[in-house]
Amino acid sequence: MAKVVDQKRLDLQTAVEDRHGRLFIDQGTHVLTDLSGVRLLRCGVDTVRQLYRGLIRPEIMGLFEMPGAMVEFAGEIWHSGRVGRDSGYQYKLQNADLGIILLVKNFNATLESIGPHLKIEVSPHAVDALSPERLQERMDYYAAAVLTNRERNQCAVHLALDLQGWVPSDDLVARMHCRARATRDISGIKEIKWSMESATYGKGQSFLFGSAGGVQLAIYNKTLQARATDKLDYWERVWRRNDSFDLADPDNYDPDADVWRVELRYHHSVVQQFASGSVDVNTGQIIDTDSFSAFAPHLDGLWRYGLRQFKLLSRPGYFDPLWTLIRDDVCVDLPVDSLADETCYQRSYKTSRGFTGKNVELFLGNFISLLARERVPAKKAFRVLKEWDCWPVIRDHYAGKGMTDLMLFAHIEKLLQERHVRWGRAI
């Protein structure tokens, strides 16, 4: 992609260049854009997911003998139950008052073995109430009560900016440039899920870019979503409390206007890539974090990184002024000192070369045989393959051979047809 530059920022009163000005001018067309009416309400951590490895304590499984029961665990009362396979876990302990869900017993590991058996999900109000250090202590406490041989297994985070005075344009999808292969304009869909909650949306109320297993950008009407999930009162308290967040307009929340959210969602595998590839510019040391509290000082860096990976353009070669504003004038609101300016952020990728590439080829051959035997059509098989956790490795392996997703589908379809013709479906 060609280099993308920012429009010049000017002071609204004097028209003198100002790095924090709200008046933008396109250097090529000289078109002016006034963003003085945009009100930045809050940028914070919306969700934390901390993963752990270990061996499940024998007494823990007794908590799930009666699904739906209220049980006592770690000094608190919890609602126990089973969860769907899509979560990757079999059971949950939930306390909505605490704002914490414990997902227990990984589907892909046996009960008797050490494995990734615990994920702790923390809601916005719990993240907001505790410092990163205290929140980490609480998560570690619950993890120790669930597991022996406990060790942290990285975290996932969602960063969310709420703002008013801006509405996505009808051509937002066309103007959003990114490397992500998955792009969804959820304009015609009436029923969608947001972090275990369901809400009804109308046309043009939600946009999603990227995959759940990588970095996702979501843009949606937070007022509608909060009202649908009965959380509007909570969020209005947050927005009023954070009136000083936008220094350009310290009294900026308007209860009669909709709030839009720009949210970056980082999968735990991506956070691990940053932990393994980012270095302290002063010492040259890799940051090498495995917990939310240790990674919290780097969230400003992730916010800026994400808004450079997903580029909203006003026209080819130029960032949309709104994108420049929220990238350069926004910091993640946390009670920690940011290390963003002292860290060089890079992602350390595992490649698909060597034996891994060979495994991909072997897998695809066996995959085709199983599809033929079970009479699974190519379209359904490809859709399921893209939802699998190992899809990025498969995709990157074939991308290295010059194959796009569409070309890979055609390759699978051709192999499946050949399998049917040469050996039959049921062999």
N, C-alpha and C positions, 0 to 999 in steps of 0.2 A: 504493500500500500504506500502511495506517495506520502510525503511528510505533511502533517496537518498542523496548522499554526492557529494561534488565538487571534481574535480581533483585538484592536487596541482599546484600552479602557480609559475613559475620560471622566474628570470630575463633572458632575451634572451642572454645577453653577458656573464654573469658570471655563469648562471645555478644555482644561489643561490635562495632559496625560497623567493618570493616577492609577497605580497598580491595584487599588481597591475601588475604583470608580464604578458606578452603576450604569454609565452611558458607554455603549460599545459602538465602534465604527469599523465597518468592513473596509480594509485598506484598498481593495480593488474596486468595489462598487460605490463606496462612500455612503452606504446605507447605514443609518443610525438605528440602534436598538436601545430603548430605555427600560432598564430592569429595576428602576427605583421602587416599583410596586410589588416586587417579589419579596415575600416575608419568609425568612428562614426560621423555623420554629425550634427544631431540635435535630441533632444528629447523634445517635447513640447505638448501643448494642441492643438489638431486638431479641436475639436468641443466642444461647450458648448450648453447645452439645459437647460434653466431655466423655471420651471413651476410655475404658479400662480393660485390661487383661487380668486374668486370674482364675482361681478355682472356686466355684460356687460353694458356699458353706452348706452343709447338709440340711440344716434347719430352715433354710430360706425357701426351699421348694414346698414346705408345708404351708406357706402363706397363700399358695395358689390352689389349695385343695377345693375351695369353694369359690369359684369365680363370681365376682361381684360383691364379695364380703368386705366388711370393714375390718382391717387387721392392725395390730400394733407392731410397729417396727422402728427401731432406733429412737425410741422415746416419743414417737408421733403416731397418729392414726392415719392409715392409708386405705385407699380403695384398690383392691387387688383385681386382676382380671387377665384375660388373654388378649393378644394383639394379632393383627393380620400379618401374614408372612412377608408382605412388602416391607415391613419395618426392619426385617432381619432378625427379629427377636420373637420369643414366644409369650412372654409374660410382662406385666407392668404393675408397678406400684405408683399410684398417683395421689398427690395432695395439692389441689388447686389453690388452697389458701397459702401454702408455702410457695407455690409456683414451681413445683419440681415433679418430674416424672422419671421413674427408674425403669428402664427397659432391661429385662433380665433374660438370660439364657439364649445365646446366639443359635440360630437355626442350623448353622453350618459347623458347629463344634459340639462334641459329646459332653454330657453333663459331668463325666468323670475326668475330663481332661482340662488342662489350663488353656484358656482361649479368650477371645474378645467377647466376654459374656455380659458386659454391662455398658450401657450408654445412659448418661444422665442428661435430661433435657431441662433447661431452665427458662422460665417464661420472662417476658419483659419486666414485669413488676418485681420479680425477685432479683433480676440483674440490676434494676434501678435502686433497689433498697440496700444492696450490699456492695462494698468495695470489691474489686477483683480478688484481693487477698482473702477476705472473709468468705467470699463466695467459693473460692477454691478450697478453703479449709472445710466448708460444709459439704461440698461434693466429695472430697477425699474421705470425710467421716462416714458418709453413707456408703461409699465404695468399700471401705474397710469392713463395714457391717455386712456387706453382701459377699465379699470375696476374701479368700486367703491368697497369699502370693500375689498381692495386688500391685499392679504397675500401671501408670498412665499410658494411654495409647492415642494421644493427640486429641485436639479439640476442633470443633467446627463453629463458625460464628456468622451471624447475619448483622450487617451494618445498615442502618436505616436513617434517611434524612426526610423529615416532614417539612413541607413548605406550602405557602399560599401565594396567590397572585400569579400563578402559572398553571396552564392547562396543556397537556400534550396535544400537538397538532395532528391533523388527520394523516399527515405523511410521516409520522414519527418512525414507523418501521422502515420506510424507504431511506430515511436520513440517518438511521443508526447503523454504523459500520463496526463490525467486530469479527474476530476470528471464529467465534462460536458457530457451530454448524446448525444448532437448534435455535429457531426463532419462532415465537408464537404470539400472534395478536389475538388475544382472547376477547374479540369484539362480539362474536355471535354466540358465544357460549353463555348460557344462563346459570349454570351450576358449576362452581369450581371449589377446590379445597385450598385452604390456607392454614398450614400448620395444625392439622387435625380439626379445623373448623370449616364449615360450609357457609357460603354466602352467595347471594344472587346479584349478578352484575348485568348492566345493560351494555349497549354498543359503545365501544371505545373506552371502556373503563379500566382495562387492564392489559398490560403487555409483559411478555416474558422472553428473555433472551438467554441462550446458553443451556447447559445440561445440569441436572441435579448433582451429577458426580464430579462437577468441576466448579467453575465460577458462574453464577447466574446473576442477571440483572432483572429486577422486577420493578415496574412502574405501574402504580395503581391508585385508585381513589381510596385513600385511607378513611375518610369520613364514612363512605358507604360501607366499607368492610367492618369498621368499628361498630357502626350502628347495627349491622346484620348480626354481629356476634355479641351484642350487648356490652361492648367495651368502650363506648363513646364517652361516658362520664369519666372513666379513668384517664383516657387520652386527653380529654379537655383539661383536666387538672395538670397533667404533664406539660401541655403546651402553654398554659397560663403561668405555670411555675417557671418555665424557661423563657419568659418574655425578654430577658437580657441576653439571650443567646445570639441574636442578630444585633450587633452593635450599631448597624446603620438605622435600625428601627426598634428600639428597646421595648416598645409597647405595641407588639405587632400581631397578636392573635385575634382574628376576627371570627366569632362564633357563627356568623351568618354565611361564611364562605367555606367551600370544600377544601379539605387538606389533601394534597397529593403526596405520595411517598415514592422516593427513589431508594431502592433497597439492593444491596450487594450481598449475595449469599456465597460463602466460602465453604466448600466441602472439606472434611477433615484431611483428605488426601492432598488437597491444594495447600492447606495450612502446613502440612508436613513438607511439601516441596519448598515453601518459603523458609521453613525452619532449617532445612538442609542446605539451602542455596544462598541465603542472605547473610551478609557479613557486616560486622561493625567496622566502619570506615577508619576508626582510630586504632583499633587493635588488629584488624584483619581476621578476627575470630568469627566462626559461624555462630549464629544466634542459638541454634540447636535447642529450641523449646519444645515441651510436650504438654504444657498446661495452659489453661486460659489466663491465669494470673501472670505467668511469665510472658505470654504473647501480647497481653493487653497494651503495653507501651508501643507496640508496632501497628496498632489498628489505624492510626492516621496514615501510615504508609500504605496499608492495604486499601484504604478509601481512595487515595490518589491513584494508586496502581489500577484499581478497577475502573476508574473513570478515564483512564488512558487506554485500557483494553477495549472498552465499549465507548465508541466515539460518536456522539451526536453532532452532526455537521449541519451548518446553515447552508453551505454549498460545498462542492468538492474542494478540499484543501483547507477549509476553515471550520474551526469548532463553532458550534452554536454558542452564543453568549451565555445562555443558562448553564451550559456544561462547564465553561470556564469559571463562572461564578461559584458553582457548588464544589468544584475541584479545588480552587485556590483559596476560597474564603471560609471553608468549613473544616472544623476539627471534630473528631469524635469526642463527645462529652463523657469523660471518665476521670475519676480522681487519681490519675497517675501522670507522671511526666512522660511526654511523648519522646520516643527515640527515632522518629521518622527521619529527621534531618541528619542523624548520625549513623544511619544504616543504608547499605546498598541492597535493595530488594531484588532478588532473582529467584526463579523457581528451578529447583534441581529435578530434572526429569529422568525417569527410568526409560531407557530406550527399548525398542523392539528388536534389537539386533541379536545375532548369535543364537544361542539355544532357544531364546524366547520366540524369535521369528520362526524357527523350526517347529516349535510347539503350536504356534498359530496355524501353520499349514497343516499339521497333523490333526489339530482340532477341527479345522474346517472340513477335512475329508471325512472324519467320523461324524461330524454334524450332518453332512449331506446324507450319509448312510442312514442315520436315525430318522431324518426327515422323510426319506423315501419309505422307510419301514412303517412309520406312523401316519403316512399320507398327509403330511403337513404342507400346505401350499407355501410357495416362496415368499409371498407378501407377509403372511403371518409370521413365518420364521424370521424374516429380516427385522420385523417390528420387535419381536421378543429379543433377538440378538442385541439390538440397540439399547434395550432396557437393562441388559446384564452388566454387572460391575466391571467385567473384563472388556467391555466394548471399546474403551479408549485405546487399549493395547492393540486390539484387532484392527481398529480403524487406522491407527498410526502406522501399523505394519504395512498395510496395503496402500496407505497414502505415500509411504516411502517408495512404493513401486509405481507411483503416478496414477493411482486409482482413486477417484472420488467415491463418495457414498453411493451415488447412482450407478457408477460403474461396478462397484462391489456387489450391489444387488443384482445387476445383470449377470455378473459372474456366477453368483450363487444360483440364480434361476437357470442358467445354462447348464451348470453342473448337475442340478437336480433333474433337469429334463434328460440329460445324457444318462443319468443313473436309472431313470425310469425306462428309457428305451433299450439300454444295453442289458440291464440285469432285472428289470421288472420292479414293481413297487414293493412286493411283499418278501423279498429275499434279503 
